[in-house]
Amino acid sequence: MGQLPVNSRGCRVYLSAIDSDQVKVILVTGIILILWHEACAAPECSDLIESHDLFRKFILFLSREAQCRDVCVCLEGSHTLCLLGNLIYLGSLNDKVLEDETAHFVSVLIHMLSYCQKYVSQKKSNLTHWHPVLGWFSQTVDYGLNESMPLLTKQLQHLWGVHLIRILFSDVLSKKLVETQDPTYSSGQTASPQNSLPMKNLFKRAFQKSASVRNILKPVGGKRVDSAEVQKVCSICVLYQTTLTTLTQIRLQILTGLTYLDDLLPKLWAFVCELGPQGGLKLFLECLNNDTEESKRLLAMLMLFCDCSRHLITILDEVEVYEEQISFKVEELVTISSFLNSFVFKMIWDGIVENAKGETLELFHSVHGWLMILYERDCRRRFAPEDHWLRKDLKPSVLFQELDKDKKRAQLLLQYIPHVIPHKNRVLLFRNMVTKEKEKLGLVETSSASPHVTHITIRRSRMLEDGYEQLRPLSQNLMKGVIRVKFVNDLGVDEAGIDQDGVFKEFLEEIIKKVFDPALNLFKTTSGDERLYPSPTSYIHENYLQLFEFVGKMLGKAVYEGIVVDVPFASFFLSQLLGHRHSVFYSSVDELPSLDSEFYKNLTSIKRYDGDISDLGLTLSYDEDASASVLGVLSCLVPLISLLLTLDRISYIHLMAHFRMHTQIKSQTAALISGFRSIIKPEWIRMFSAPELQRLISGDNAEIDLEDLKKHTVYYGGFHGSHRVIIWLWDILANDFSPEERAMFLKFVTSCSRPPLLGFAYLKPPFSIRCVEVSDDQDTGDTLGSVLRGFFTIRKKEPGGRLPTSSTCFNLLKLPNYSKKSILREKLRYAISMNTGFELS
C-alpha cells in the first residue's frame, strides 16, 4: 500500500473506482491513507475531494459496521490508528460534510477506536513494545511507522481541538445560559493590562476572568432521553470517552483540549440537568440497573463530564476556583457535589460497586474521583454549607452493626466516602478499633491477667535523650502497651509519685514539646499561621532519620492513648500522614498555600504572565536558609529546565510545588510516617480529612463546653460541687473569662487548649480539682484534717498570696481555699497567663 502513487491523477483513478459497486476494502483503505499526503503535496487534490464529495462517501462506506470491521482487521492496530488520524484530519477540512454526517462520522470513529482498544488488550504479553499513543502491547517493529508518529499525533489532535469540538458539541454549546451581572465586576471597570493582552497559549483562555456570572444550574428535568438531540450528544460523549480509554499515552493532552473552552463543561452540566422527567440523579441511578445501550451512553456522558471536570479543577488555583469561578460558580459546585455524593453513596449502599467490573467500575472511579476532588477542596477552603456531605438517611448504628458483621457495603463506604458519616461517629469508630486491638494484644487489665508493664527512668535534664534511648528499641507491641515513667530531678533525686498513666502523659507532652520546638530544627513553621512541618535542613542532626521515626512513634502513641497534644501541623503534611500523596487525586499545587502562601501566589502568577517566560529568569531551584547560611537545593536535572520553562508552565509549577512539599523533606517525612504507622494503622485514620486528623491529634477546635467539663469533674481535699469556691470558679469561667482565657485555663490544667473530640468524658485522667493548704513543695496529699477543713471552709491561714497551680499529668487543678471571689478571679487569671511548670509531687 505504501507504493501507491501519491498525486492528483492517482486520486482520479480511485474516484472512478469509488463510484463502482465493485469497490474493495483494500482500495478504500488505500485511498484514505494517501489523501492526507495528497492534500499537502497537491493543492488541487483538496478540490477533487470536495467536488466529488469524497469524504462523505468514505464516511458512509465505513459507517456500515461490517465494512469498517473488515478494514480494521485488514490494517491491524497501528495502521488502523493511522487511518483514524487521516479521517479526523479530513473531517477538520470539511465542515459542511461533518455537520451533515456527524452521526456517521462519530460512529465510524467509535468503531475504529474500539477495535484498537480490543486489539491492544489481546496483544498483551511478556514481549511487548511501547507505542507512543496506544501504550504497551506486542507488535512488529515498523520503523517507518515510528517516523510518522509525530504526524499521526498532529492529526489526532484535531479531534480534541477547538474547531471539531465546536462542530460536534454544537447542540450543547448553542445552549444559552442566563447571565446576570457580577456585582463584584462593574461594567465601568477597566480591564487590567494582563487580561486585555491576546491569548498566547493553551491555558490562557481558561484563566481569564469572565465579566458575567450565570444563574446557578440545578437538575430540573424535562428533556426526553430518546430524543435525537440527546442521542447525538450521548454518542459524541461515547466517542470522547472511548478516545480517553484507548489513546492512553496522551490522555492528559486530550483532557486539556476538552477543557479548553470555558463554556463546554457548564453547558454539558446544564444539559445533564435537563435530562429525564426530573433531571439528574434519579435518571442516572436507573441507568445503573438497566443494561441497555441507551443507559450505557447516558452514563458515558456522566463519565466524560466527571473526567473533564476533575482534570480542569486540578489545574485551577484557589483564585480561579473561588474568586474568578472559572467554568463553574461556587454555588454550582455545591449542587454538583451533592449530586455526586448521592450517586456514589447509592452505588455503594445498593451493592452495585461490590460486583462491579469493566465500564461500571470505571464509572464509579470517575464519579468518585470528581467527588473527592471537590470534597478535599472544601476541606481546605469551605464552599459547601454545614453538614453538606452527610447522608441523613444513613444511621451510624446500622453502619456499625454491618461493620461488626464484616458486611462488604459498609466496608466500601468507610473506604471510599467516610465523610458521609458524622465526624463524632468516626472518632468513636476509631477509638473502638484501638480498644479492640488493645484487648487482642492483652493490653487491657482483666480479672484474670494484667498487661505487661515497661518501666523507664527519665532524667529531667535529658528527657529527650533518655526517652529516645530507652523507647526507640522497644518492639511495636511494647510501644503500644503500658509504659511507666519515673522522673529524676535536676539534683539526681527520684521524684515522688506513682505513675498511673499521669506521669507518662506528662513525659509524652514534654517530649513532644521539645521535638516540635522550631529552635531544635527538626521542624519548621510555615509563614503566617506558623504550622509545623519537617525541616528541610534537619539533616544537620546526627541520626536525624531515627529521630524522626521516634517522633512518629511518640505522636502515634499520643493518638493511640487518646492524649491530645497542642501540635498544629501544616495541612500538606497532614495529607502526607494520611497517605493522600499516593492518591491519583492529589495535587501538590493545591496544598502549597498551607506551606507558603506568598510562594504559592508568586508561582501561580506564572500562568498569567503574557510575556516571554524566559525573561523571568526562572530555574528549577530553591534557596533554603539554614543557620544563617544559604543552601542552593536543585530539584531536577538541568536538561529539563529549558523544556519546562518555554513550553509547559503548568508542569513547572507542579514540579516546584512537589519539590517544596515532598522532594526536599522526603526522607524525614517517610521516617516519621514509618514511626507513626507502627502505632496507628493507616486504615484507621483513612476515614479522616487533614483538618479532622488535626482535631484527632490536638482536640476539638470548638469552644469549651463548661457544662460538660463540670459534669465530668472529680473533687478532692474537701471540695464538692456546692462548695462556694467551686461555685465561684465555674461562674468566673462562664461569665468573667473570654473564650481565649477559657482556652488558656484548659491548657493550664491539661497542657492542651482544646477539649477532647468526644467531650470531657473521654479526658484521661478525668479533670479534677483539689483543695490545697500549702505550696506544691510542701504538699503531701490529702489528710483527714485537710479534707475536713476544706469541706467546712476552715482555713489554717489566709491563702490570698498564693496562686492556683496544676499537675497537667493528672489534669489536676490545685486550688487554695480563697476567701473572696475577686481574689480567686485575679489569682487564676494571673496563673493561667504565666502557665508555669513544676514537677510531680
C-alpha positions in Angstrom: 0.0 0.0 0.0 3.0 2.3 0.6 3.8 2.1 -3.1 0.5 3.5 -4.3 1.0 6.7 -6.5 0.6 9.9 -4.5 -0.7 12.5 -7.0 -3.9 14.0 -8.3 -4.0 11.6 -11.2 -4.0 8.7 -8.7 -6.9 10.4 -7.0 -8.9 10.4 -10.2 -8.3 6.7 -10.7 -9.6 6.0 -7.2 -12.6 8.3 -7.6 -13.8 6.2 -10.6 -13.4 3.1 -8.5 -15.3 4.6 -5.6 -18.4 5.1 -7.7 -18.3 1.5 -8.8 -20.2 -1.2 -6.9 -17.1 -3.4 -7.1 -15.1 -1.3 -4.6 -12.9 -3.3 -2.4 -12.0 -2.7 1.2 -8.3 -2.6 0.5 -8.9 0.1 -2.2 -10.9 2.3 0.0 -8.3 2.0 2.8 -5.5 2.9 0.4 -7.3 6.0 -0.8 -7.8 7.3 2.7 -4.3 6.6 3.8 -2.8 8.7 1.0 -5.3 11.6 1.0 -3.7 13.5 3.8 -0.4 13.5 1.8 -2.2 14.4 -1.4 -3.9 17.4 0.2 -0.5 18.7 1.3 1.5 17.9 -1.8 -1.1 18.7 -4.4 -3.5 21.5 -3.5 -5.8 20.6 -6.4 -6.4 17.3 -4.6 -8.4 19.2 -1.9 -10.7 20.5 -4.7 -11.1 17.0 -6.0 -12.1 15.7 -2.6 -14.7 18.4 -2.3 -16.1 18.3 -5.8 -16.5 14.5 -5.7 -17.9 14.6 -2.2 -15.2 12.0 -1.4 -15.1 12.5 2.4 -18.9 11.9 2.7 -18.6 8.7 0.6 -15.7 7.4 2.8 -17.8 8.0 5.9 -20.9 6.4 4.6 -18.9 3.4 3.4 -17.2 2.9 6.7 -20.4 3.6 8.7 -21.5 0.0 7.8 -20.2 -1.9 10.7 -19.2 -5.0 8.8 -17.1 -3.0 6.2 -15.5 -0.9 9.0 -14.6 -4.1 10.8 -13.1 -5.6 7.6 -10.9 -2.5 7.1 -9.7 -2.6 10.7 -8.9 -6.3 10.5 -7.0 -5.8 7.3 -4.9 -3.0 8.8 -4.5 -4.2 12.3 -3.9 -1.9 15.3 -1.2 0.7 14.5 -2.3 1.2 10.8 -5.9 1.4 11.9 -4.8 4.3 14.1 -3.2 5.9 11.1 -6.4 5.6 9.1 -8.2 7.1 12.1 -5.9 10.1 12.0 -6.4 10.7 8.3 -10.2 10.6 8.8 -10.1 13.1 11.6 -7.9 15.4 9.6 -10.2 15.1 6.6 -13.1 15.9 8.9 -11.4 19.1 10.0 -11.2 20.2 6.4 -14.9 19.5 5.6 -17.1 21.4 8.0 -20.3 21.1 5.9 -20.0 17.3 5.4 -19.1 16.9 9.1 -22.1 18.8 10.2 -24.4 16.8 7.9 -22.8 13.4 8.7 -21.9 13.9 12.4 -23.7 10.7 13.5 -22.0 8.5 10.9 -18.6 10.2 11.5 -18.9 9.6 15.2 -20.0 6.1 14.8 -17.0 5.3 12.5 -14.5 6.7 14.9 -16.0 4.8 17.9 -15.8 1.5 15.9 -12.2 2.1 15.0 -11.1 3.2 18.5 -12.9 0.2 20.0 -11.1 -2.0 17.6 -7.7 -0.5 18.5 -8.6 -0.9 22.2 -9.6 -4.5 21.8 -6.5 -5.2 19.6 -4.1 -3.8 22.2 -5.8 -5.8 25.0 -5.5 -9.0 23.0 -1.8 -8.3 22.3 -0.7 -8.0 25.9 2.3 -10.4 26.6 5.7 -10.5 28.2 7.3 -9.5 24.9 5.9 -6.0 24.3 6.9 -2.8 22.6 5.8 0.7 23.7 3.6 2.6 21.3 3.6 6.4 21.9 -0.2 6.6 21.6 -1.6 3.2 22.5 0.9 2.1 25.2 2.5 -1.3 25.7 1.5 -4.3 23.5 3.0 -7.0 21.4 3.7 -5.6 17.9 6.0 -5.8 15.0 8.6 -3.0 14.9 7.8 -0.8 12.0 10.5 1.9 11.7 8.6 3.8 9.0 5.5 3.9 11.3 7.6 5.2 14.2 8.8 8.1 12.0 5.3 9.0 11.2 4.2 9.2 14.9 4.6 13.0 15.2 2.4 13.4 12.1 -0.2 11.0 13.4 -0.3 12.7 16.7 -0.8 16.0 15.0 -3.7 14.6 13.0 -5.3 13.1 16.1 -5.1 16.4 18.0 -7.7 17.8 15.7 -10.3 15.6 17.4 -10.0 17.5 20.7 -9.1 20.8 19.1 -11.5 23.8 19.4 -12.7 23.6 15.7 -14.0 20.0 15.9 -15.3 20.3 19.4 -17.4 23.3 18.4 -18.9 21.4 15.5 -19.5 18.1 17.3 -20.9 19.7 20.5 -22.8 22.4 18.6 -26.1 21.4 20.3 -24.6 21.7 23.7 -22.6 24.9 23.1 -25.5 26.6 21.4 -27.4 26.5 24.7 -28.0 30.0 26.1 -27.1 30.2 29.8 -29.0 33.0 31.5 -26.4 35.5 32.8 -26.5 38.2 35.4 -24.0 41.0 36.0 -21.4 40.1 38.6 -21.8 42.5 41.5 -18.0 42.3 42.0 -17.3 43.2 38.4 -18.6 46.6 37.5 -19.3 47.4 33.8 -17.4 50.6 34.2 -14.4 48.8 35.5 -11.3 48.9 33.2 -9.8 45.6 32.2 -6.4 45.1 33.6 -3.5 45.1 31.1 -3.0 41.4 31.9 -6.5 40.5 30.8 -6.5 42.7 27.8 -3.5 41.1 26.2 -4.1 38.5 23.4 -4.0 34.8 24.2 -0.7 33.0 23.5 -1.0 29.5 24.8 -3.5 26.8 25.5 -4.1 27.6 29.2 -4.5 31.4 28.8 -8.1 31.1 27.8 -9.0 29.1 30.9 -7.5 31.6 33.3 -9.3 34.8 32.2 -12.0 36.4 34.3 -15.5 36.5 32.9 -17.4 39.7 33.2 -20.7 38.0 33.9 -22.0 35.2 36.1 -24.6 32.5 35.2 -27.6 31.7 37.2 -27.0 28.6 39.3 -27.7 25.4 37.4 -29.7 22.7 39.2 -31.3 19.5 38.0 -34.7 20.4 36.6 -35.5 17.7 34.0 -37.8 17.9 31.0 -35.7 16.7 28.1 -36.6 13.2 26.6 -33.7 10.9 26.7 -34.8 9.2 23.4 -34.9 12.5 21.5 -32.5 12.9 18.5 -30.6 15.7 20.3 -29.9 13.7 23.4 -28.9 10.6 21.4 -26.5 12.7 19.3 -24.8 14.3 22.4 -24.6 10.9 24.1 -22.8 9.4 21.0 -20.3 12.2 21.0 -19.6 11.7 24.7 -19.1 8.0 24.0 -16.6 8.9 21.3 -14.5 11.1 23.6 -14.8 8.7 26.4 -13.6 5.9 24.1 -10.8 8.1 22.9 -9.6 8.6 26.5 -9.6 4.9 27.3 -7.9 4.0 24.0 -5.3 6.6 23.5 -3.9 6.1 27.0 -0.5 7.7 26.4 -1.9 11.1 25.5 -4.9 11.1 27.9 -3.9 14.3 29.7 -3.5 16.1 26.3 -7.0 15.0 25.3 -8.5 16.2 28.7 -6.7 19.5 28.3 -8.2 20.0 24.9 -11.7 19.1 26.1 -11.5 21.6 28.9 -10.0 24.5 26.8 -13.4 26.0 26.1 -14.7 27.8 29.2 -18.4 27.1 28.5 -18.3 23.4 27.4 -18.4 21.9 30.9 -21.0 24.2 32.4 -23.2 23.8 29.4 -22.8 20.0 29.5 -23.8 20.1 33.1 -26.9 22.2 32.1 -27.6 19.5 29.5 -27.4 16.8 32.2 -29.7 18.8 34.5 -32.4 18.8 31.8 -32.4 15.0 31.2 -35.4 12.9 32.1 -38.6 13.9 33.7 -36.9 15.1 37.0 -33.3 15.6 35.9 -30.0 14.3 37.2 -29.7 11.7 39.9 -32.8 9.6 39.5 -32.2 9.1 35.8 -28.6 8.0 36.2 -29.4 5.7 39.1 -32.0 4.0 36.9 -29.3 3.6 34.2 -27.1 1.7 36.6 -29.7 -1.0 36.8 -30.5 -1.1 33.1 -28.1 -2.9 30.9 -29.2 -1.2 27.7 -27.2 0.7 25.1 -29.2 3.9 25.9 -28.2 3.6 29.6 -24.6 3.0 28.7 -24.5 6.1 26.5 -26.0 8.3 29.2 -23.5 7.0 31.8 -20.7 7.7 29.3 -21.9 11.3 29.2 -21.7 11.5 33.0 -18.3 9.8 33.0 -16.9 12.3 30.4 -18.2 15.2 32.4 -16.6 13.9 35.6 -13.2 13.1 34.0 -13.0 16.5 32.3 -14.2 18.5 35.3 -11.8 16.7 37.6 -8.9 17.5 35.2 -9.9 21.1 35.0 -10.2 21.8 38.7 -6.8 20.2 39.4 -5.1 22.9 37.2 -7.1 25.8 38.7 -5.7 27.6 41.7 -7.8 29.0 44.6 -8.3 32.4 43.0 -9.6 30.8 39.8 -12.0 28.5 41.7 -13.3 30.8 44.5 -12.9 34.3 43.1 -12.9 34.1 39.3 -15.0 31.0 39.4 -13.7 29.6 36.1 -16.3 27.3 34.3 -18.4 26.7 37.5 -19.9 29.1 40.0 -19.1 28.1 43.6 -22.9 27.5 44.1 -22.9 25.1 41.2 -20.1 23.2 42.8 -22.4 22.7 45.8 -25.1 21.3 43.5 -22.7 19.1 41.6 -21.1 17.8 44.7 -24.5 17.0 46.2 -25.4 15.0 43.1 -22.1 13.2 43.0 -22.2 12.4 46.8 -25.7 10.9 46.4 -24.7 8.9 43.3 -21.6 7.4 44.8 -23.5 6.6 48.1 -26.2 4.8 46.2 -23.7 2.8 44.1 -22.1 1.6 47.3 -25.1 1.1 49.5 -27.2 -0.6 46.9 -24.5 -3.1 46.3 -23.6 -2.1 42.8 -19.9 -1.5 43.5 -19.4 -4.9 45.2 -19.8 -6.8 42.0 -18.8 -4.0 39.6 -16.3 -4.6 36.8 -15.5 -3.1 33.4 -17.4 0.0 32.5 -19.4 0.1 35.7 -16.2 0.1 37.8 -14.6 2.8 35.6 -17.8 4.9 36.0 -17.6 4.6 39.8 -13.9 5.6 39.9 -14.6 8.5 37.6 -17.6 9.9 39.6 -15.8 9.2 42.9 -12.7 10.9 41.7 -14.5 14.1 40.8 -16.4 13.9 44.2 -13.2 13.6 46.2 -11.5 16.5 44.4 -14.5 18.7 45.5 -14.5 17.3 49.0 -10.8 17.9 49.5 -11.2 21.5 48.1 -14.0 22.1 50.6 -11.8 20.7 53.5 -9.1 23.2 52.6 -11.4 26.1 52.0 -15.1 25.7 52.6 -17.6 26.4 49.8 -20.4 24.0 50.9 -22.8 24.6 53.8 -22.6 22.8 57.2 -23.4 19.1 57.0 -23.5 19.2 53.2 -21.5 15.9 52.9 -23.5 13.9 55.4 -26.2 11.3 54.4 -29.1 11.8 56.7 -30.7 8.6 55.6 -27.6 6.6 56.9 -27.9 5.6 60.5 -24.5 5.3 62.1 -25.8 2.5 64.4 -26.8 0.5 61.3 -23.4 1.1 59.7 -21.5 0.0 62.8 -23.6 -3.2 63.1 -22.8 -4.0 59.5 -19.1 -3.3 60.1 -19.1 -5.7 63.0 -20.6 -8.3 60.7 -18.0 -7.6 58.0 -20.6 -6.5 55.5 -18.9 -5.5 52.3 -21.0 -2.4 51.6 -20.2 -1.0 55.0 -16.5 -1.6 54.4 -16.6 0.1 51.0 -18.5 3.1 52.4 -15.8 3.6 55.0 -13.1 3.1 52.4 -14.5 5.5 49.7 -16.8 8.1 51.3 -16.3 8.1 55.1 -17.3 11.8 55.1 -21.0 10.8 54.8 -20.7 9.6 58.4 -20.7 12.3 61.1 -17.3 13.1 62.4 -18.1 12.2 66.0 -19.2 8.7 65.0 -16.0 8.2 63.0 -13.9 9.2 66.1 -15.9 6.7 68.2 -15.2 4.1 65.5 -11.5 4.9 65.6 -11.4 4.6 69.4 -13.3 1.3 69.2 -10.7 0.0 66.7 -7.9 0.9 69.1 -9.8 -0.7 72.1 -10.3 -3.9 70.1 -6.6 -4.1 69.3 -5.6 -3.5 72.9 -7.9 -6.3 74.0 -6.4 -8.6 71.3 -2.9 -7.8 72.4 -3.6 -8.2 76.1 -3.0 -4.6 76.9 -6.2 -4.2 79.0 -6.5 -5.1 82.7 -8.8 -8.1 83.3 -9.9 -10.1 86.3 -7.5 -12.9 85.2 -4.5 -11.1 83.8 -2.6 -7.8 84.0 -0.8 -6.3 81.0 3.0 -6.3 80.7 4.5 -3.0 82.0 7.6 -1.4 80.6 9.4 0.8 83.2 11.7 3.6 82.2 13.7 6.2 84.2 14.0 9.7 82.7 16.3 12.5 83.8 14.5 15.9 83.6 17.7 17.4 82.3 18.0 14.9 79.5 14.4 14.0 78.8 14.6 13.7 75.0 17.9 11.8 75.0 16.7 9.3 77.7 13.3 8.8 76.1 15.0 8.2 72.7 17.5 5.7 74.0 15.0 3.7 76.1 11.9 3.8 73.9 13.3 3.5 70.4 14.5 -0.1 70.7 11.1 -1.3 72.1 9.0 -3.6 69.8 5.8 -2.4 68.2 3.6 -4.2 70.8 5.6 -2.9 73.8 5.3 0.7 72.5 1.5 0.2 72.3 1.5 -1.3 75.9 1.7 0.2 79.3 4.8 2.4 79.9 5.5 3.6 83.5 7.9 6.6 83.9 10.0 7.6 86.9 11.5 11.0 86.8 14.8 12.0 88.2 15.1 15.7 89.0 18.0 18.1 88.3 19.6 17.1 91.7 19.6 13.4 90.7 16.9 12.6 93.1 13.9 10.4 92.2 10.7 12.4 92.2 7.9 11.3 94.4 4.7 9.9 93.0 3.4 6.7 91.4 2.6 6.8 87.7 -0.9 5.7 86.9 -0.8 7.0 83.3 -0.5 10.6 84.5 3.3 10.7 84.7 3.6 9.1 81.3 1.2 11.7 79.9 3.5 14.5 81.3 6.5 12.8 79.8 4.8 12.4 76.4 3.8 16.0 76.4 7.2 17.3 77.4 8.9 15.1 74.7 6.5 16.4 72.1 7.0 20.0 73.2 10.8 19.6 72.8 11.0 17.8 69.5 8.5 20.1 67.8 10.2 23.3 69.0 11.4 25.0 65.8 14.6 26.0 67.7 15.7 22.4 67.6 15.4 22.5 63.8 13.7 19.1 63.4 10.6 21.0 62.4 9.9 24.4 60.9 6.9 26.6 61.0 5.0 27.9 58.0 4.9 31.6 57.2 1.8 33.3 58.5 -0.1 30.7 60.6 3.0 29.1 62.0 2.1 25.4 61.5 4.7 22.7 61.7 6.3 20.5 59.1 9.7 18.7 58.9 12.6 21.0 58.4 14.5 20.5 55.1 17.8 21.2 56.9 17.2 18.8 59.8 19.9 16.6 58.4 22.4 18.7 60.5 21.3 16.4 63.4 23.2 13.1 63.8 20.8 10.2 63.2 18.1 12.6 62.2 16.0 10.0 60.4 16.0 7.8 63.5 14.9 10.8 65.5 12.0 11.4 63.0 10.9 7.8 63.4 11.0 8.2 67.2 8.9 11.4 66.9 6.4 9.5 64.7 6.1 6.8 67.4 5.6 9.3 70.1 2.9 11.1 68.1 1.3 7.8 67.3 1.4 6.8 71.0 -0.4 10.0 71.9 -3.2 9.4 69.4 -3.4 5.7 70.4 -3.9 6.6 74.1 -6.3 9.5 73.3 -3.9 12.1 74.7 -4.5 15.4 72.9 -1.3 17.4 72.3 -1.1 21.0 71.1 0.9 20.5 67.9 -0.6 22.3 64.9 0.6 20.7 61.7 0.7 22.2 58.2 -2.2 20.9 56.1 0.0 19.5 53.4 2.0 17.4 56.0 -1.2 16.0 57.5 -2.2 15.0 53.9 1.0 13.1 53.6 0.5 11.5 57.0 -2.9 10.3 55.7 -1.3 8.9 52.5 -3.1 11.3 50.2 0.1 12.0 48.2 -0.2 8.5 46.7 -3.8 9.2 45.6 -4.5 9.9 41.9 -6.5 12.9 43.0 -3.6 14.5 44.9 -2.1 17.8 43.5 0.9 19.4 45.2 -0.2 22.8 43.9 -3.5 22.6 45.8 -1.6 22.1 49.1 1.1 24.7 48.5 -0.7 27.6 50.3 -0.6 25.7 53.5 3.2 25.8 53.3 3.9 29.2 51.9 1.1 31.4 50.7 3.4 34.0 49.2 5.4 31.5 47.3 2.1 29.9 46.0 0.9 33.3 44.9 4.1 34.1 43.0 4.3 30.7 41.5 0.8 30.5 40.2 1.1 34.0 38.7 3.4 32.4 36.1 0.3 31.0 34.4 -1.0 34.5 33.8 2.3 36.0 32.6 1.9 37.2 29.0 5.5 37.9 28.1 8.4 35.7 27.3 8.7 33.3 30.3 12.4 33.2 29.9 12.6 36.9 30.8 11.7 35.9 34.4 15.0 34.1 34.8 13.3 31.1 36.5 15.2 28.0 37.4 14.3 24.6 39.0 16.0 25.5 42.3 15.0 26.9 45.6 17.2 28.5 48.3 16.7 27.1 51.8 18.1 29.1 54.7 19.9 27.1 57.3 21.5 28.7 60.4 22.1 32.0 58.6 23.8 30.2 55.6 22.1 29.7 52.3 22.0 26.3 50.7 21.1 26.1 47.0 19.0 23.0 46.5 18.5 21.7 43.0 15.2 19.9 42.4 15.6 18.5 39.0 18.1 17.6 36.3 19.2 20.6 34.2 18.2 19.3 30.8 14.5 19.6 31.8 14.7 23.3 32.6 14.6 24.7 29.1 11.6 22.5 28.1 9.6 23.2 31.2 10.1 27.0 31.2 9.4 27.5 27.5 6.7 25.0 26.8 4.9 23.9 29.9 4.3 26.4 32.7 1.8 24.1 34.5 4.4 21.3 34.8 6.9 23.8 36.1 4.5 25.0 38.7 3.7 21.4 39.8 7.3 20.4 39.9 8.3 23.3 42.1 5.3 22.7 44.4 6.2 19.0 44.5 9.8 19.8 45.4 8.9 22.2 48.2 6.4 19.9 49.9 7.8 16.5 49.1 11.2 16.1 47.5 13.2 18.2 50.0 11.7 16.6 53.0 11.1 13.1 51.5 13.4 11.2 53.9 12.2 13.0 57.0 8.5 12.5 56.2 9.0 8.9 55.3 10.8 8.2 58.6 8.1 10.0 60.7 5.3 8.2 58.9 7.0 4.9 59.4 7.1 5.5 63.2 3.6 6.8 63.3 2.2 3.8 61.4 4.0 1.4 63.6 1.4 2.5 66.3 -1.5 3.8 64.2 -2.7 1.6 61.3 -3.2 3.6 58.1 -6.7 2.2 57.6 -7.7 3.5 61.0 -7.2 7.2 60.0 -8.0 7.0 56.3 -11.6 7.9 57.2 -10.5 11.4 58.3 -9.6 14.5 56.2 -6.5 16.6 57.0 -8.4 19.0 59.3 -10.1 16.1 61.0 -6.8 14.4 61.7 -5.5 17.6 63.3 -8.5 17.5 65.6 -7.8 13.9 66.4 -4.3 14.9 67.4 -5.0 18.2 69.1 -8.6 18.1 70.2 -11.7 19.9 69.1 -11.5 23.4 67.9 -15.0 24.2 69.2 -15.5 26.4 72.2 -15.1 24.7 75.5 -18.4 23.3 76.9 -18.2 24.3 80.5 -21.3 22.3 81.5 -19.7 19.1 80.0 -16.5 19.9 81.9 -18.4 20.5 85.1 -20.3 17.3 84.7 -17.1 15.2 84.5 -15.1 16.9 87.2 -13.9 15.0 90.3 -13.3 16.9 93.6 -10.7 16.2 96.3 -9.5 17.7 99.5 -12.9 18.6 100.8 -14.1 20.4 97.6 -17.5 19.4 96.2 -19.9 20.8 93.6 -21.7 23.1 96.0 -18.6 24.4 97.7 -18.5 28.3 97.4 -15.0 28.3 95.9 -16.2 25.8 93.2 -19.3 27.8 92.5 -17.2 30.9 92.1 -14.8 29.1 89.8 -17.5 28.0 87.4 -19.1 31.4 87.4 -15.8 33.1 86.7 -15.0 30.8 83.8 -18.5 31.2 82.4 -19.1 35.0 82.8 -15.8 36.7 83.5 -13.3 34.9 81.2 -13.2 35.3 77.5 -13.2 32.3 75.2 -9.4 32.8 74.8 -9.0 32.8 78.6 -11.0 29.7 78.9 -8.7 28.0 76.4 -5.7 29.2 78.4 -7.3 27.7 81.6 -7.8 24.4 79.8 -4.1 24.5 78.7 -3.1 25.3 82.2 -4.7 22.3 83.7 -4.4 19.7 80.8 -1.5 21.1 78.7 -3.8 21.4 75.7 -6.0 24.4 74.9 -8.6 22.3 73.1 -11.2 19.9 74.6 -11.2 16.2 73.7 -13.1 15.4 70.5 -15.7 13.3 72.2 -16.1 15.6 75.2 -14.6 15.6 78.7 -16.0 12.2 79.4 -13.0 11.0 77.3 -10.4 13.1 79.1 -7.9 10.7 80.7 -7.3 11.1 83.6 -10.5 12.9 84.3 -10.3 16.6 85.2 -10.1 17.1 89.0 -9.9 20.0 91.4 -8.2 19.6 94.8 -8.3 22.0 97.8 -4.7 22.7 98.9 -3.5 24.4 102.0 0.3 24.7 101.3 2.6 25.3 98.4 3.5 22.5 95.9 6.8 21.7 97.5 5.1 21.1 100.9 2.1 19.3 99.6 1.9 15.7 100.7 -1.6 15.0 99.6 -4.9 14.9 101.3 -5.2 14.2 105.0 -8.3 13.8 107.1 -7.7 17.2 108.6 -7.2 19.0 105.3 -10.3 17.3 103.8 -12.4 18.4 106.8 -11.1 21.9 106.7 -11.7 22.2 103.0 -15.2 20.7 103.3 -16.2 23.1 106.1 -14.4 26.0 104.6 -12.0 26.3 107.5 -8.6 27.8 106.6 -5.3 27.2 108.5 -4.3 30.7 107.3 -5.3 33.2 104.6 -4.1 31.8 101.2 -4.6 35.1 99.4 -1.0 35.4 98.4 -0.8 32.0 96.7 -1.6 31.2 93.1 -3.6 28.2 91.8 -1.3 25.5 90.4 -1.8 22.4 88.4 -0.5 18.9 87.6 -1.1 18.5 83.9 -0.1 14.9 84.1 -3.2 14.2 86.1 -5.3 17.0 84.6 -5.5 18.3 88.2 -6.2 21.9 89.3 -4.8 22.7 92.8 -6.9 25.5 94.2 -6.4 27.3 97.5 -9.5 27.9 99.6 -9.8 31.6 98.8 -12.0 33.9 101.0 -13.2 36.1 98.2 -14.4 35.5 94.6 -12.4 38.6 93.4 -9.2 37.1 94.8 -9.9 33.8 93.0 -10.5 35.6 89.7 -7.4 37.7 90.0 -5.1 34.8 91.0 -6.5 32.4 88.5 -6.2 34.9 85.6 -2.6 35.6 86.6 -1.7 31.9 86.9 -3.1 30.9 83.5 -1.3 33.8 81.8 2.0 32.7 83.4 1.4 29.0 82.8 4.5 28.0 84.8 5.7 24.4 85.0 6.6 22.3 88.1 7.5 18.8 88.9 5.2 16.0 90.1 4.6 15.9 93.8 
